[in-house]
Protein backbone atom coordinates (compact mmCIF):
# COMPACT_ATOMS: atom_id res chain seq x y z
CA UNK A 1 0.00 0.00 0.00
CA UNK A 2 1.24 3.50 -0.81
CA UNK A 3 -0.16 6.96 -0.26
CA UNK A 4 2.66 8.94 -1.81
CA UNK A 5 3.13 10.03 -5.41
CA UNK A 6 6.75 10.42 -6.47
CA UNK A 7 8.58 11.37 -9.67
CA UNK A 8 8.58 7.76 -10.90
CA UNK A 9 4.78 7.64 -10.80
CA UNK A 10 4.45 10.79 -12.92
CA UNK A 11 7.12 9.37 -15.25
CA UNK A 12 5.07 6.21 -15.77
CA UNK A 13 1.88 8.22 -16.14
CA UNK A 14 3.43 10.30 -18.93
CA UNK A 15 4.60 7.14 -20.70
CA UNK A 16 1.03 5.80 -20.60
CA UNK A 17 -0.26 9.08 -22.03
CA UNK A 18 2.23 8.82 -24.89
CA UNK A 19 1.15 5.23 -25.56
CA UNK A 20 -2.48 6.33 -25.68
CA UNK A 21 -1.54 9.07 -28.15
CA UNK A 22 -0.05 6.34 -30.34
CA UNK A 23 -3.33 4.45 -29.97
CA UNK A 24 -5.19 7.50 -31.30
CA UNK A 25 -3.07 7.44 -34.46
CA UNK A 26 -3.80 3.75 -34.97
CA UNK A 27 -7.54 4.36 -34.51
CA UNK A 28 -7.35 7.04 -37.22
CA UNK A 29 -5.97 4.37 -39.55
CA UNK A 30 -8.97 2.20 -38.70
CA UNK A 31 -11.21 5.13 -39.69
CA UNK A 32 -9.29 5.52 -42.97
CA UNK A 33 -9.83 1.81 -43.62
CA UNK A 34 -13.58 2.41 -43.23
CA UNK A 35 -13.97 0.03 -40.30
CA UNK A 36 -16.93 0.29 -37.94
CA UNK A 37 -14.86 2.21 -35.40
CA UNK A 38 -17.75 3.03 -33.04
CA UNK A 39 -18.72 -0.64 -32.65
CA UNK A 40 -15.09 -1.82 -32.40
CA UNK A 41 -14.25 0.84 -29.81
CA UNK A 42 -17.11 -0.29 -27.56
CA UNK A 43 -15.96 -3.92 -27.82
CA UNK A 44 -12.33 -3.05 -27.06
CA UNK A 45 -13.21 -0.76 -24.15
CA UNK A 46 -15.49 -3.43 -22.67
CA UNK A 47 -12.50 -5.77 -22.74
CA UNK A 48 -9.69 -3.43 -21.66
CA UNK A 49 -11.29 -0.31 -20.24
CA UNK A 50 -11.27 3.24 -21.52
CA UNK A 51 -8.36 5.60 -22.02
CA UNK A 52 -7.22 7.81 -19.17
CA UNK A 53 -9.41 10.74 -18.30
CA UNK A 54 -8.09 14.17 -19.23
CA UNK A 55 -7.24 14.99 -15.62
CA UNK A 56 -4.15 15.26 -13.45
CA UNK A 57 -2.68 12.02 -12.10
CA UNK A 58 -3.40 12.88 -8.47
CA UNK A 59 -7.09 13.33 -9.32
CA UNK A 60 -7.62 9.88 -10.86
CA UNK A 61 -5.09 7.47 -9.33
CA UNK A 62 -5.97 5.07 -6.52
CA UNK A 63 -3.71 6.41 -3.79
CA UNK A 64 -4.16 3.25 -1.74
CA UNK A 65 -2.84 1.11 -4.58
CA UNK A 66 -0.55 3.28 -6.69
CA UNK A 67 1.53 0.43 -8.10
CA UNK A 68 -1.48 -1.71 -8.96
CA UNK A 69 -3.33 1.18 -10.58
CA UNK A 70 -0.39 2.08 -12.82
CA UNK A 71 0.25 -1.53 -13.76
CA UNK A 72 -3.40 -1.97 -14.67
CA UNK A 73 -3.34 1.16 -16.83
CA UNK A 74 -0.23 -0.08 -18.66
CA UNK A 75 -1.88 -3.42 -19.44
CA UNK A 76 -5.10 -1.66 -20.44
CA UNK A 77 -3.32 0.69 -22.85
CA UNK A 78 -1.28 -2.03 -24.51
CA UNK A 79 -4.26 -4.36 -24.70
CA UNK A 80 -6.31 -1.78 -26.57
CA UNK A 81 -3.45 -1.08 -28.99
CA UNK A 82 -3.01 -4.79 -29.69
CA UNK A 83 -6.75 -5.16 -30.27
CA UNK A 84 -6.89 -2.23 -32.70
CA UNK A 85 -3.90 -3.52 -34.64
CA UNK A 86 -5.46 -6.98 -34.81
CA UNK A 87 -8.69 -5.58 -36.28
CA UNK A 88 -6.82 -3.46 -38.81
CA UNK A 89 -4.59 -6.31 -40.01
CA UNK A 90 -7.51 -8.74 -40.19
CA UNK A 91 -9.29 -6.26 -42.43
CA UNK A 92 -6.24 -5.64 -44.63
CA UNK A 93 -2.87 -7.31 -44.11
CA UNK A 94 -1.24 -4.68 -46.31
CA UNK A 95 -2.04 -2.12 -43.60
CA UNK A 96 1.16 -3.22 -41.85
CA UNK A 97 3.02 -0.74 -44.06
CA UNK A 98 0.79 2.09 -42.84
CA UNK A 99 1.26 0.97 -39.25
CA UNK A 100 5.02 1.02 -39.79
CA UNK A 101 4.71 4.57 -41.10
CA UNK A 102 2.77 5.60 -37.99
CA UNK A 103 5.47 4.21 -35.70
CA UNK A 104 8.16 5.86 -37.81
CA UNK A 105 6.51 9.27 -37.62
CA UNK A 106 5.72 8.94 -33.92
CA UNK A 107 9.36 8.10 -33.22
CA UNK A 108 10.46 11.26 -34.96
CA UNK A 109 7.82 13.38 -33.20
CA UNK A 110 8.81 12.06 -29.78
CA UNK A 111 12.46 12.87 -30.46
CA UNK A 112 11.62 16.39 -31.58
CA UNK A 113 9.69 16.83 -28.34
CA UNK A 114 12.62 15.52 -26.28
CA UNK A 115 15.11 17.79 -28.06
CA UNK A 116 13.23 20.83 -26.84
CA UNK A 117 14.34 20.01 -23.29
CA UNK A 118 18.04 19.19 -23.78
CA UNK A 119 20.78 18.11 -26.15
CA UNK A 120 21.48 14.38 -26.20
CA UNK A 121 25.18 13.90 -26.76
CA UNK A 122 25.98 10.41 -25.43
CA UNK A 123 24.65 6.93 -26.11
CA UNK A 124 23.42 6.55 -22.53
CA UNK A 125 21.55 9.87 -22.86
CA UNK A 126 19.75 8.44 -25.88
CA UNK A 127 19.04 5.14 -24.12
CA UNK A 128 17.54 6.90 -21.12
CA UNK A 129 15.41 9.09 -23.35
CA UNK A 130 13.99 6.04 -25.15
CA UNK A 131 12.81 4.77 -21.78
CA UNK A 132 11.04 8.05 -21.10
CA UNK A 133 8.59 7.02 -23.83
CA UNK A 134 8.31 3.28 -24.36
CA UNK A 135 6.32 1.02 -22.07
CA UNK A 136 8.15 -2.07 -20.85
CA UNK A 137 6.05 -3.03 -17.87
CA UNK A 138 6.85 -1.61 -14.44
CA UNK A 139 10.38 -0.61 -13.36
CA UNK A 140 10.39 -3.52 -10.90
CA UNK A 141 10.06 -5.92 -13.85
CA UNK A 142 13.67 -5.10 -14.81
CA UNK A 143 13.02 -5.97 -18.44
CA UNK A 144 16.32 -4.70 -19.85
CA UNK A 145 19.86 -5.25 -18.59
CA UNK A 146 22.66 -2.99 -19.82
CA UNK A 147 25.84 -4.87 -20.74
CA UNK A 148 27.89 -1.95 -22.08
CA UNK A 149 27.48 1.71 -21.11
CA UNK A 150 29.90 4.15 -22.71
CA UNK A 151 29.63 7.62 -24.21
CA UNK A 152 29.66 6.25 -27.75
CA UNK A 153 27.97 2.88 -27.19
CA UNK A 154 25.22 1.25 -25.13
CA UNK A 155 24.42 -2.44 -25.45
CA UNK A 156 21.55 -4.13 -23.63
CA UNK A 157 19.60 -7.37 -23.61
CA UNK A 158 15.95 -8.11 -22.94
CA UNK A 159 15.84 -10.21 -19.76
CA UNK A 160 12.15 -11.04 -19.98
CA UNK A 161 9.20 -10.28 -22.26
CA UNK A 162 6.27 -8.51 -20.60
CA UNK A 163 4.35 -8.11 -23.86
CA UNK A 164 3.82 -11.64 -25.19
CA UNK A 165 0.74 -12.51 -23.11
CA UNK A 166 -0.94 -9.22 -24.01
CA UNK A 167 -0.47 -9.59 -27.76
CA UNK A 168 -1.12 -13.32 -27.93
CA UNK A 169 -4.38 -12.73 -26.07
CA UNK A 170 -5.37 -10.97 -29.32
CA UNK A 171 -3.86 -13.78 -31.41
CA UNK A 172 -1.04 -11.57 -32.65
CA UNK A 173 2.57 -12.69 -32.69
CA UNK A 174 4.40 -10.43 -30.24
CA UNK A 175 7.11 -10.00 -32.87
CA UNK A 176 4.68 -7.76 -34.77
CA UNK A 177 4.80 -5.41 -31.79
CA UNK A 178 8.58 -5.63 -31.46
CA UNK A 179 9.05 -4.98 -35.18
CA UNK A 180 6.88 -1.86 -35.00
CA UNK A 181 8.62 -0.64 -31.87
CA UNK A 182 12.04 -1.16 -33.42
CA UNK A 183 10.96 1.12 -36.26
CA UNK A 184 9.91 3.69 -33.67
CA UNK A 185 13.21 3.36 -31.79
CA UNK A 186 15.38 3.55 -34.90
CA UNK A 187 13.72 6.77 -36.03
CA UNK A 188 13.68 8.19 -32.50
CA UNK A 189 17.45 7.75 -32.14
CA UNK A 190 18.17 9.08 -35.62
CA UNK A 191 16.09 12.20 -35.00
CA UNK A 192 17.47 12.74 -31.49
CA UNK A 193 21.10 12.70 -32.61
CA UNK A 194 21.96 11.75 -36.18
CA UNK A 195 25.52 10.84 -35.13
CA UNK A 196 24.13 7.69 -33.51
CA UNK A 197 22.23 4.67 -34.78
CA UNK A 198 20.10 1.97 -33.20
CA UNK A 199 20.24 -1.68 -34.18
CA UNK A 200 19.13 -5.11 -33.01
CA UNK A 201 21.01 -8.33 -33.61
CA UNK A 202 20.36 -11.70 -32.00
CA UNK A 203 18.43 -10.23 -29.07
CA UNK A 204 21.13 -7.62 -28.39
CA UNK A 205 20.18 -4.00 -28.77
CA UNK A 206 22.69 -1.28 -29.50
CA UNK A 207 22.97 2.46 -29.72
CA UNK A 208 26.34 3.26 -31.20
CA UNK A 209 28.03 6.26 -32.72
CA UNK A 210 28.33 6.03 -36.51
CA UNK A 211 31.80 5.41 -37.88
C-alpha positions as CSV (number, residue, x, y, z in Angstrom):
1,X,0.0,0.0,0.0
2,X,1.2,3.5,-0.8
3,X,-0.2,7.0,-0.3
4,X,2.7,8.9,-1.8
5,X,3.1,10.0,-5.4
6,X,6.8,10.4,-6.5
7,X,8.6,11.4,-9.7
8,X,8.6,7.8,-10.9
9,X,4.8,7.6,-10.8
10,X,4.5,10.8,-12.9
11,X,7.1,9.4,-15.2
12,X,5.1,6.2,-15.8
13,X,1.9,8.2,-16.1
14,X,3.4,10.3,-18.9
15,X,4.6,7.1,-20.7
16,X,1.0,5.8,-20.6
17,X,-0.3,9.1,-22.0
18,X,2.2,8.8,-24.9
19,X,1.2,5.2,-25.6
20,X,-2.5,6.3,-25.7
21,X,-1.5,9.1,-28.2
22,X,-0.1,6.3,-30.3
23,X,-3.3,4.4,-30.0
24,X,-5.2,7.5,-31.3
25,X,-3.1,7.4,-34.5
26,X,-3.8,3.7,-35.0
27,X,-7.5,4.4,-34.5
28,X,-7.3,7.0,-37.2
29,X,-6.0,4.4,-39.5
30,X,-9.0,2.2,-38.7
31,X,-11.2,5.1,-39.7
32,X,-9.3,5.5,-43.0
33,X,-9.8,1.8,-43.6
34,X,-13.6,2.4,-43.2
35,X,-14.0,0.0,-40.3
36,X,-16.9,0.3,-37.9
37,X,-14.9,2.2,-35.4
38,X,-17.8,3.0,-33.0
39,X,-18.7,-0.6,-32.7
40,X,-15.1,-1.8,-32.4
41,X,-14.2,0.8,-29.8
42,X,-17.1,-0.3,-27.6
43,X,-16.0,-3.9,-27.8
44,X,-12.3,-3.1,-27.1
45,X,-13.2,-0.8,-24.2
46,X,-15.5,-3.4,-22.7
47,X,-12.5,-5.8,-22.7
48,X,-9.7,-3.4,-21.7
49,X,-11.3,-0.3,-20.2
50,X,-11.3,3.2,-21.5
51,X,-8.4,5.6,-22.0
52,X,-7.2,7.8,-19.2
53,X,-9.4,10.7,-18.3
54,X,-8.1,14.2,-19.2
55,X,-7.2,15.0,-15.6
56,X,-4.2,15.3,-13.4
57,X,-2.7,12.0,-12.1
58,X,-3.4,12.9,-8.5
59,X,-7.1,13.3,-9.3
60,X,-7.6,9.9,-10.9
61,X,-5.1,7.5,-9.3
62,X,-6.0,5.1,-6.5
63,X,-3.7,6.4,-3.8
64,X,-4.2,3.3,-1.7
65,X,-2.8,1.1,-4.6
66,X,-0.6,3.3,-6.7
67,X,1.5,0.4,-8.1
68,X,-1.5,-1.7,-9.0
69,X,-3.3,1.2,-10.6
70,X,-0.4,2.1,-12.8
71,X,0.3,-1.5,-13.8
72,X,-3.4,-2.0,-14.7
73,X,-3.3,1.2,-16.8
74,X,-0.2,-0.1,-18.7
75,X,-1.9,-3.4,-19.4
76,X,-5.1,-1.7,-20.4
77,X,-3.3,0.7,-22.9
78,X,-1.3,-2.0,-24.5
79,X,-4.3,-4.4,-24.7
80,X,-6.3,-1.8,-26.6
81,X,-3.4,-1.1,-29.0
82,X,-3.0,-4.8,-29.7
83,X,-6.8,-5.2,-30.3
84,X,-6.9,-2.2,-32.7
85,X,-3.9,-3.5,-34.6
86,X,-5.5,-7.0,-34.8
87,X,-8.7,-5.6,-36.3
88,X,-6.8,-3.5,-38.8
89,X,-4.6,-6.3,-40.0
90,X,-7.5,-8.7,-40.2
91,X,-9.3,-6.3,-42.4
92,X,-6.2,-5.6,-44.6
93,X,-2.9,-7.3,-44.1
94,X,-1.2,-4.7,-46.3
95,X,-2.0,-2.1,-43.6
96,X,1.2,-3.2,-41.9
97,X,3.0,-0.7,-44.1
98,X,0.8,2.1,-42.8
99,X,1.3,1.0,-39.3
100,X,5.0,1.0,-39.8
101,X,4.7,4.6,-41.1
102,X,2.8,5.6,-38.0
103,X,5.5,4.2,-35.7
104,X,8.2,5.9,-37.8
105,X,6.5,9.3,-37.6
106,X,5.7,8.9,-33.9
107,X,9.4,8.1,-33.2
108,X,10.5,11.3,-35.0
109,X,7.8,13.4,-33.2
110,X,8.8,12.1,-29.8
111,X,12.5,12.9,-30.5
112,X,11.6,16.4,-31.6
113,X,9.7,16.8,-28.3
114,X,12.6,15.5,-26.3
115,X,15.1,17.8,-28.1
116,X,13.2,20.8,-26.8
117,X,14.3,20.0,-23.3
118,X,18.0,19.2,-23.8
119,X,20.8,18.1,-26.1
120,X,21.5,14.4,-26.2
121,X,25.2,13.9,-26.8
122,X,26.0,10.4,-25.4
123,X,24.7,6.9,-26.1
124,X,23.4,6.5,-22.5
125,X,21.6,9.9,-22.9
126,X,19.7,8.4,-25.9
127,X,19.0,5.1,-24.1
128,X,17.5,6.9,-21.1
129,X,15.4,9.1,-23.4
130,X,14.0,6.0,-25.2
131,X,12.8,4.8,-21.8
132,X,11.0,8.0,-21.1
133,X,8.6,7.0,-23.8
134,X,8.3,3.3,-24.4
135,X,6.3,1.0,-22.1
136,X,8.1,-2.1,-20.8
137,X,6.0,-3.0,-17.9
138,X,6.9,-1.6,-14.4
139,X,10.4,-0.6,-13.4
140,X,10.4,-3.5,-10.9
141,X,10.1,-5.9,-13.9
142,X,13.7,-5.1,-14.8
143,X,13.0,-6.0,-18.4
144,X,16.3,-4.7,-19.9
145,X,19.9,-5.3,-18.6
146,X,22.7,-3.0,-19.8
147,X,25.8,-4.9,-20.7
148,X,27.9,-1.9,-22.1
149,X,27.5,1.7,-21.1
150,X,29.9,4.1,-22.7
151,X,29.6,7.6,-24.2
152,X,29.7,6.3,-27.7
153,X,28.0,2.9,-27.2
154,X,25.2,1.2,-25.1
155,X,24.4,-2.4,-25.5
156,X,21.6,-4.1,-23.6
157,X,19.6,-7.4,-23.6
158,X,15.9,-8.1,-22.9
159,X,15.8,-10.2,-19.8
160,X,12.1,-11.0,-20.0
161,X,9.2,-10.3,-22.3
162,X,6.3,-8.5,-20.6
163,X,4.3,-8.1,-23.9
164,X,3.8,-11.6,-25.2
165,X,0.7,-12.5,-23.1
166,X,-0.9,-9.2,-24.0
167,X,-0.5,-9.6,-27.8
168,X,-1.1,-13.3,-27.9
169,X,-4.4,-12.7,-26.1
170,X,-5.4,-11.0,-29.3
171,X,-3.9,-13.8,-31.4
172,X,-1.0,-11.6,-32.6
173,X,2.6,-12.7,-32.7
174,X,4.4,-10.4,-30.2
175,X,7.1,-10.0,-32.9
176,X,4.7,-7.8,-34.8
177,X,4.8,-5.4,-31.8
178,X,8.6,-5.6,-31.5
179,X,9.0,-5.0,-35.2
180,X,6.9,-1.9,-35.0
181,X,8.6,-0.6,-31.9
182,X,12.0,-1.2,-33.4
183,X,11.0,1.1,-36.3
184,X,9.9,3.7,-33.7
185,X,13.2,3.4,-31.8
186,X,15.4,3.6,-34.9
187,X,13.7,6.8,-36.0
188,X,13.7,8.2,-32.5
189,X,17.5,7.8,-32.1
190,X,18.2,9.1,-35.6
191,X,16.1,12.2,-35.0
192,X,17.5,12.7,-31.5
193,X,21.1,12.7,-32.6
194,X,22.0,11.7,-36.2
195,X,25.5,10.8,-35.1
196,X,24.1,7.7,-33.5
197,X,22.2,4.7,-34.8
198,X,20.1,2.0,-33.2
199,X,20.2,-1.7,-34.2
200,X,19.1,-5.1,-33.0
201,X,21.0,-8.3,-33.6
202,X,20.4,-11.7,-32.0
203,X,18.4,-10.2,-29.1
204,X,21.1,-7.6,-28.4
205,X,20.2,-4.0,-28.8
206,X,22.7,-1.3,-29.5
207,X,23.0,2.5,-29.7
208,X,26.3,3.3,-31.2
209,X,28.0,6.3,-32.7
210,X,28.3,6.0,-36.5
211,X,31.8,5.4,-37.9
